[in-house]
Amino acid sequence: MSLEDSTVTTKAAGMASIMTRLRHAFAQVPMLSWLLGILLAVLIEHFVGYSFAIGLGLSNVPPLLGVTIIFSRPALIPNVIVFVLLVYVLPIGGLALLSAPLMNRFAAKLISYPIFVSGLLHLALLYADLHIWATINDYRIYIARIILIAILVTLSLNVVNGYMGEFSCSHPGFMALGAYGASIFTVVCFVPNNVFGVTLLPAALGPFLFPLAIIFGGLLASFGALFVAIPSFQTRGDYLAIISLAFMFIVKSLIENLEIFGGARGFMGMPSWASLPVVFVWTVLGLLIINNFVRSTLGKALNAVRDDETAATAMTINTRRTKMVAFLFSAFWAGVAGGLLAHVISYVNPGSFGILKLSEVLAMVYLGGLNSVVGSLIGAVGLNFLMEALRSFEIYKWIVIPVLLILVMIFRPTGLVAFREFKVEDILNPKVETVKEVEHAAATD
Amino acid sequence: MPLLQIENLTVFFGGLRAVHDFHFNIELGQVRGLIGPNGAGKTTIFNLITGIHKPTNGEITLEGKDIVGLRPNEIAAMGIGRTFQNMRLWRHMTVLEHIKMARYSKLDYGLVGAFFGTSLRHKEEDDAEKRAVELMELFGISRYADQVVTGLPYGIQRRVEMARAMATEPKLLLLDEPTAGMNLEELGDMVKVIRQIKKEFDLAIFLIEHRMRVVMDLCERIQTLDFGEVIAEGIPEEIRSNPRVIDAYLGKEAEI
């Protein structure tokens, strides 16, 4: 369409047609192309990002797409927008579009092999993206791990609060159990110290046996979950929420009073073995297993128990087993997250597993969306970005975030993206059919 | 041996005697009805059979096996399916998910399958889906398969609930006021559905009903309950002409 006869209407129509054309084009971009585009962007940033940022008058590359400077140095916002546009948006969009036809053919070829081939390739690319993006500075390596761990906690809390519809307040307690369990495991087994004496195992084995420590932490959290799961057979709703809240305080006070583990001062000495690849693997594993579980009939039994327990039990669903599995499974992943967190910062203290942690995790779940794996991802990433953006407000961020939560609850009571899981095949498949769908949708418009 | 046999069934809720000395038995292929005014204890009897309430006294045996004290899901898995007066559908789940869910006790893939997606899980989930599709066709609800039940027409929701109960593969189907809240057209529909179930499946049906026309139409024998006690039992004609039934129940109905 020519824009020369530029009346307002044709201009608007022209814009609309450009938008639909773009939508068409991007609808055919397979996941592989997106990952390649991101790879290009992070490579550009890796090699020329710093000098480009200096050229734009920034002191360094914007750490989190610029969200950290929105409030601390608003004058720099235009410069950051230029940076993000040129380093991220254009390379990602451009390469994604250009490589789409080729990658669609490649993805089509890949799905003729067993699914894990394509899956592993996607994950490898995703990790490469993340690795190159994060290793640009220490802050990013740290925040990337924190966000990955937050995703795991949010997913695990969503299993109970979203999928099973119980309001569990005990997740900080489960995290604390996991953090202390895993930390004590590594310290006793691999780190010589004057409390527990010599190591049980050669320290060199440590990084390889680290998964055992994490699993131990997870299992300890699962064991703790029994104290909430068993009452849940008889009690529901508000009463169970109170029980779970009590559990959280019990764990916190218990640790504060165990002098052998440092009491209220905290526990330290564990090596920082939770490196970026380790955290990435655990989070992906947790995400896939949780996603798998909630999409099975066994997992959907959680929804049946939530929506009507009497009907569930009359339809042969073993409600006790379902509740037990939900709590223990959820606590396991919270424990894993706690164990990883302890080995990211090499220090745990009971004070960090209290009400504030609870509000943070609840905010991520309810912001992202109940009963939703995709929502948990969005909630965890979104809230962490927000918290980083509000860092300069210090304590006032705990006014801004609750206000935001109130607004979300008023306008979208189930969260931003409720009721959505991943279908792994859909992510891996080439995007050819969707083109027809979009054309069909455009034709019927 | 009868399919289901109940002897001396009595239950107290605190000081209230909700059901007193109830006797009942039913064979495969039979349709039996239970009528009575509101609060007579009809639904309580269903809840006692399905294990939701524990009887104070009495015996309930399914194919000779004592089922008192078993958990409701165990009783359901043994072959007693039911519907509810107020349907109790799962409001966030689709029609297909409802019917697949009722196959829970037939799934053997366990947690390993649920977590890791083994081939056994895929096979069993596919089988459950195939069975669900058949049931949806039988009940004429195929085109709603992927819709969430909330918002479906009332009659369709009733059919979904019926299909869900049938997915548990019951030998005895308990229907708690299947026509509650229906208009005349939907009512005729429901009677047809129940007839069809009786024809297509090898089972016994025990139903609670308020509308005399439906009970008289469907049931071979009827019991009348008042204040937890059976005041009359017999074939429809006997019930219709029984003075105690008319006094307790039918008289009011006849006026309407």
Interface residues (C-beta under 8 A of the other chain):
Chain A: I289 N292 F293 S296 T297 L298 G299 K300 A301 N303 A304 R306 D307 D308 T310 A311 A312 T313 A314 M315 T316 I317 N318 T319 R320 V325 N371 F419
Chain B: T50 I52 R71 P72 N73 A76 A77 G81 R82 F84 R88 L89 W90 R91 H92 M93 E97 K100 M101 A102 R103 Y104 S105 L107 Y109 G110 L111 G113 A114 F115 F116 G117 R121 E125 A128 R164 A165 A167 T168
